[in-house]
Amino acid sequence: MKELVLIIISYLIGSIPTALLVSKRFFGIDIRDYGSGNMGATNTFRVLGSRYGTMVMVIDILKGLSAVMLYNFLPFYISHELERTNLMLGLGTAAVIGHIFPIFAGFKGGKGVATLLGMVLAIQPIVAISCIGIFVLVLYLTRYVSLSSILAALSLPICVLWIWNEHEVLYRVFALIVAVLVVLTHQKNIGRILRGVESRIPILKHRDKRKSNQNHG
C-alpha cells in the first residue's frame, strides 16, 4: 500500500507541466499552441529559445530524479538492493508517464526524455552520465535536440547490456523498451531531420556565423 502511494506521488510529480508553466509565466502563451505542439524541452528550445529550454529540461530531469528518490521513505528498500532497484524503476516510470500524460494539463504532455534521464540518473548515475555525454556531443555537432535525445536513448541499452553489464533483468528489459519507445515517439522528428527541415536550437550562433562568413569570404 505504501508503495502504491509513492507511485501515485511520483506520477503527480511527473505531471507538473514545466514547459506550460514557463511559457505562461514568462511569455503569456500555451507552449502547446506553438511549434510541434509538444509540451517538452525540445519544443521549448524551439519556441522559447535555449535559456528557457534549458530551464525546462533541468526541471524535468529533477522530476524524474526526485520521484525515484522517494524510495527513501520506505526503510526496507534502503538495505535490499534488488527490491530497491525494482521500486525505483516503478517510481521513475510513473513520473515519466505523468510527464507524457499529465493530469494537471489535460493529459497532453511531452515525450518524457528529460524526466527519463533524471530517472536513470537516480538509479545508475554512471549510465546516465554516459547517455548525457552522447546527448551533449550530438547536440554540439548538430544542434538537433531530437536527434540528441534519440541517440542518447539508443545508447542506454548499449551501456546497460554491454558496456557496464548491469545484471538486473528488469533494468535490461527497461533499457530496451525505452530505446524503442523514444524512437517511436520521435518518428515525426526523424522524418523532418531526413528532409532537412527539423528546427535547430539557437546555440553556437557565433560559431555558425563565423563558418558562414568563411564560406562566403
C-alpha positions in Angstrom: 0.0 0.0 0.0 2.8 2.4 0.9 4.5 1.6 -2.4 1.3 2.4 -4.3 1.0 5.8 -2.5 4.6 6.6 -3.6 3.9 5.6 -7.2 0.9 7.9 -7.3 3.0 10.7 -5.8 5.7 10.0 -8.5 3.0 10.3 -11.2 1.9 13.6 -9.8 5.5 14.9 -9.7 5.9 13.9 -13.3 2.6 15.6 -14.2 4.0 19.0 -13.2 3.7 20.8 -16.6 7.0 22.6 -16.6 7.0 23.8 -20.2 3.4 25.0 -19.8 4.1 26.9 -16.6 7.3 28.5 -18.0 5.6 29.6 -21.3 2.6 31.1 -19.5 4.7 32.7 -16.7 7.3 34.4 -19.0 5.5 34.7 -22.3 1.8 34.5 -21.6 1.3 31.7 -24.1 0.5 28.0 -24.1 3.6 26.2 -25.5 1.3 23.5 -26.9 -0.1 26.0 -29.4 3.3 26.6 -31.0 6.0 24.6 -32.8 5.3 20.9 -32.6 2.6 21.3 -30.0 4.6 19.2 -27.7 5.0 20.2 -24.0 8.6 19.2 -23.6 12.1 20.6 -23.5 12.7 20.1 -27.3 9.7 22.2 -28.3 10.5 24.8 -25.6 14.0 25.2 -27.1 12.5 25.6 -30.5 9.8 28.1 -29.5 11.2 30.0 -26.5 15.0 29.7 -27.0 17.9 28.0 -25.3 17.6 29.8 -22.0 14.0 28.7 -21.2 14.5 25.4 -23.0 17.4 24.6 -20.6 15.3 25.7 -17.6 12.5 23.3 -18.6 15.0 20.5 -19.3 16.7 20.8 -15.9 13.4 20.9 -14.0 12.1 17.9 -16.0 15.2 16.0 -15.2 14.8 16.8 -11.5 11.2 15.5 -11.7 12.4 12.0 -12.6 15.3 12.1 -10.1 13.1 13.3 -7.2 10.4 10.7 -8.0 12.9 7.9 -7.9 14.4 9.0 -4.6 11.0 8.7 -2.9 12.1 5.1 -2.1 14.0 6.6 0.9 10.7 6.9 2.7 10.5 3.1 3.0 13.4 1.9 5.1 13.1 -1.7 3.9 14.2 -0.8 0.4 17.3 1.1 1.6 19.0 -2.2 2.6 17.6 -4.5 -0.1 19.3 -3.8 -3.4 17.1 -5.9 -5.8 13.8 -4.8 -4.4 15.1 -1.2 -4.3 16.0 -1.2 -8.0 12.6 -2.6 -8.9 10.8 0.0 -6.8 13.0 2.8 -8.3 12.1 1.6 -11.8 8.4 1.7 -10.8 8.6 5.2 -9.3 10.6 6.6 -12.2 8.3 5.0 -14.8 5.3 6.6 -13.0 7.0 10.0 -13.3 7.7 9.5 -17.0 4.1 8.5 -17.6 3.0 11.6 -15.6 5.1 13.8 -17.9 3.7 12.2 -21.0 0.1 12.2 -19.7 0.0 15.0 -17.1 -3.2 15.2 -15.0 -2.5 18.9 -14.5 -2.5 19.7 -18.2 -5.3 17.7 -19.8 -3.1 14.6 -20.2 -1.3 16.2 -23.1 2.4 16.4 -22.2 5.9 15.9 -23.6 7.8 12.8 -24.7 9.4 12.2 -21.3 13.0 12.1 -22.4 14.3 14.6 -19.8 12.3 13.0 -17.0 13.6 9.6 -18.1 17.1 10.9 -17.9 16.5 12.1 -14.3 15.2 8.6 -13.5 18.3 6.8 -14.9 20.5 9.4 -13.1 19.0 8.4 -9.8 19.1 4.6 -10.5 22.5 4.3 -12.2 24.4 7.6 -12.4 27.3 6.3 -14.4 25.0 5.0 -17.1 23.1 8.3 -17.1 26.4 10.3 -17.4 27.3 8.2 -20.4 24.0 9.0 -22.1 24.4 12.7 -21.2 27.8 12.6 -22.9 26.2 11.3 -26.1 23.4 13.8 -25.9 25.8 16.8 -25.4 28.2 15.7 -28.2 25.4 15.2 -30.7 23.8 18.5 -29.7 27.1 20.3 -30.1 27.6 18.8 -33.6 24.1 19.1 -34.9 22.0 21.4 -32.7 19.1 18.9 -33.0 17.7 18.2 -29.6 15.5 15.5 -31.1 18.4 13.6 -32.7 20.5 14.0 -29.5 17.6 12.5 -27.5 17.2 9.6 -29.9 20.9 8.7 -29.9 21.2 9.1 -26.1 18.2 6.8 -25.7 19.7 4.2 -28.1 22.9 4.4 -26.1 21.0 3.4 -22.9 20.7 -0.3 -23.7 24.2 -0.4 -25.1 25.5 0.9 -21.8 23.3 -1.3 -19.6 23.7 -4.6 -21.6 27.3 -4.4 -22.8 29.5 -1.5 -21.5 28.5 -1.6 -17.8 26.9 -5.1 -18.0 24.1 -4.5 -15.5 22.8 -7.8 -14.2 19.3 -6.8 -13.1 17.0 -8.4 -15.7 14.2 -5.8 -15.2 16.6 -3.0 -15.8 17.9 -4.6 -19.0 14.3 -5.0 -20.3 13.5 -1.5 -19.3 16.5 -0.1 -21.2 15.5 -1.9 -24.4 11.9 -0.7 -24.1 13.0 2.9 -23.6 15.1 2.9 -26.7 12.3 1.5 -28.8 9.7 3.9 -27.4 11.9 7.0 -27.8 12.5 6.1 -31.5 8.7 5.5 -32.0 7.7 8.8 -30.3 10.2 10.7 -32.4 9.2 9.4 -35.8 8.0 12.8 -37.0 11.3 14.4 -35.9 13.2 11.7 -37.7 11.2 12.5 -40.9 11.9 16.2 -40.5 15.6 15.5 -40.0 15.8 13.4 -43.1 14.0 16.1 -45.1 16.3 18.8 -43.6 13.5 20.8 -42.1 14.0 19.9 -38.4 14.5 23.0 -36.3 17.9 23.5 -34.7 18.1 25.1 -31.2 19.6 28.6 -31.1 23.0 27.8 -29.6 26.5 28.3 -31.0 25.3 31.2 -33.2 28.7 32.7 -33.2 30.3 29.5 -34.5 27.7 29.2 -37.2 28.0 32.8 -38.2 31.8 32.5 -38.4 31.6 29.4 -40.6 29.0 31.2 -42.8 31.3 34.2 -43.2 34.3 31.9 -44.0 32.2 30.1 -46.7 31.3 33.4 -48.3 34.7 35.0 -47.8 
